[in-house]
Amino acid sequence: MFTGIIEDIGLVKELKHEKGNLHITIKSSISNELKIDQSISHNGVCLTVVNCDNKSHTVTAINETLSKTNLKYLKIGDLINLERCLKLGSRIDGHIVQGHVDKTAICTNISDKNGSWEFTFQYNRSSNFETTIPKGSVTLNGISLTVVKSISNEFSTHIIPYTYENTNMKMLKIGDKVNIEFDIIGKYLAEFNNQNVK
């Protein structure tokens, strides 16, 4: 369980393919505090630490994870958003995030709003729970964000300077893909309504 508040931006140091898996080694300022078997959000994807030292840690993404996320596009030198799991008793500053990415969305527009940035995204909607609503929550690359505009399979969100500078949003370009996790409450409500209709 996460909150969508990014702790650090890690640097991808090594990528190793093994059968259908991808081993990702990341250098970060929190790597020295991690331990093997710990769950960490990487661009919004909950992954298990399989190796770590004072400067870096390694996680493994299986084929199922790669097929649904932007981790398959990683290159050495890329920046990746990191968040450790929520501690019981801590404040939830973002919203409830599972680290279970639903799919990727493509960035279609970036507008400078003179003090903030508006990012617009599109995605292929394949079920009722894959939806956003204005003022609702959405997670992009592990970042808890508020939806500004929402229509069908498109939505936009505003990024404040702090978030822009302290996440990999500053590297995002039109055409790039981000990991999207739809709001868990909305997903459960949609599934509940779907079951009742049946």
N, C-alpha and C positions, 0 to 999 in steps of 0.2 A: 504494500500500500504506500502510495506517494501523495504529494500535495501539488506537484507541478511548479514548485519554487526551485529553480536551478541553483545548485551549490557551486559548481565549477564548470569550466569548459576544458575538456580533455583534448589532447593531441594524439591522433592515431599514429602510432609508431611502426606497427607491423601488422600485416594481414596474411594469414596462413590458411589455405584451403585444404581440407582433409575430407575426402568423400563428399558428402552433401553439407558439411559443416564449414563454418568460417570462424577461425580463432582470431580475435581482435585484441591487440595489445595497445593500451592507452596510457600516456603519460599525463599525470595530473597532480595537483597539490593535495588531493585527498587520498591518493593511492596508498600512501604510507600508513593511513589509518584503517585501511580495509583488511579483511581477512577472507580466506578461502571459504566458500559456501554462502557468502553474503550476497543478498540481492541488491542490485544497483540499477537505476534507470539510466539507459544510454539512448539519447534522443527519444525518450519516452518508452523504450522497450525494456522490460524487466529482464535482466540477465544475471546469471550466477558467476561470481568471481571464481575462477579455477586456478589462478596463480597470481601472486603479487609480491612486490618488493618495496623498497623505500621510495621509488620514483614512478613505478608503473604497475598496472594490473592487466590481467588477461581474462576475457570472457569468451564464451562460445555461443554463436548463433546457429541453430539448426536450420535445415532447408525450409521447414514450415515458417519459421520466423523471417527468413530472408525473402520468401515469396510474398509476404504481406507488408514489408517495411522497406525503408530506404537504406537499410544497412548494406544491402547488396551493392549499392553504388559507392560505398566508402572507398577512399583512396588514402594512401599514406600522406600525412600532412593535414588531413581534414580535421576540423574542430567538431567536437561532439559534446552535447549537453549532458551533464551528470547530476544525479540526485540520489542520495542514500534514502533508504526506506524511512517511513514515518515512525517516530518513537511514541509509545503510549504516553499520554499526558502532555504531549507537545501541542502547540497551537497549529491549527490547520489554516495557513495563510492563503493558500490557493483554493483548491477544491479536491474532492476525493478522486484520486487517479490510481488505476490498477496497474498500469504498466503493460496492459494488454492492447496493443495497437490494432485497430480495426482495419485500416488500409492506409494508402498514401493519397495525398492530395497534391495538385500541381499549383504552383504560384503563377497567377495570371496577370497580376498588376501590383505595383508598389508605388504609392503616392506619398510625397513629402508634405506633411500637414503643418509645417512651420512650428516644430516643437514635438511632433510625434510622427509616426508613419502608419499609413493604412495599407495592410496587405490583403489581397484578395486571392481566394483559393477555389478551385473546382475539383470535384471528385465524381467518380462513377457510383451513383447510388443504386444499391442492389437489394436493400431491405428497408422496412419502415423505421428501424431503430437508427439508421444512418442519417440522422437529421440534426440540424442546428436551429436555434431560435434566437432572435435578438435579445441581448442582455443575458443569454445563457452562457454556460461554460463549455469550453472545448480545449483539448490538449493538443498542441502542435510541437513536435520534436521534444516532448516532455514538458513543455511550458504551459502552465495554466493561464488561459486567456479568456477574455470576454468577447462574445460575438457582437458585432456592431450591426451588420446587415446580413440577412439570410433569405435566399430564394432557392427552392428546389435543391439542386446539387452545387450551390455556390454560396459562399459566405465571405465576410471580411472581418478583420479585427484590427484594432489600433495598438501600436507598440510604443510604450513610453521610452524616453532616452535610457533609463537605467536598464530596462530589459533588453533594449537594442544593443547596448554596449557589453552586457554581461551574459549574453547567450550567443548562439551561432546564427541568430536572426540577421545579424549585421553582414553575414556572408551570403545570405539568400539572394538569388537572382530570379527574374522571371523565367519560368520553365523548369525550375528546380522542384523536386518532390520532397514533401515533408511527411512525417508520420502523424497520423491523426487518430486520436482516441475520443470517441464521442462520450458525452456526459453519461455516467453510469445510471443516474436517476432517470434520465430520458430513455435510456435503453430498456430499463426494467418496465417503465410505464408503457412503452411501445409494445413490448412483448406481452405484458398483461392484457392490453387491449386486443392484441392479435389473438391471444388464447380465448378471450371472451367472445370474439367474433366467430370463432370456430365452434 
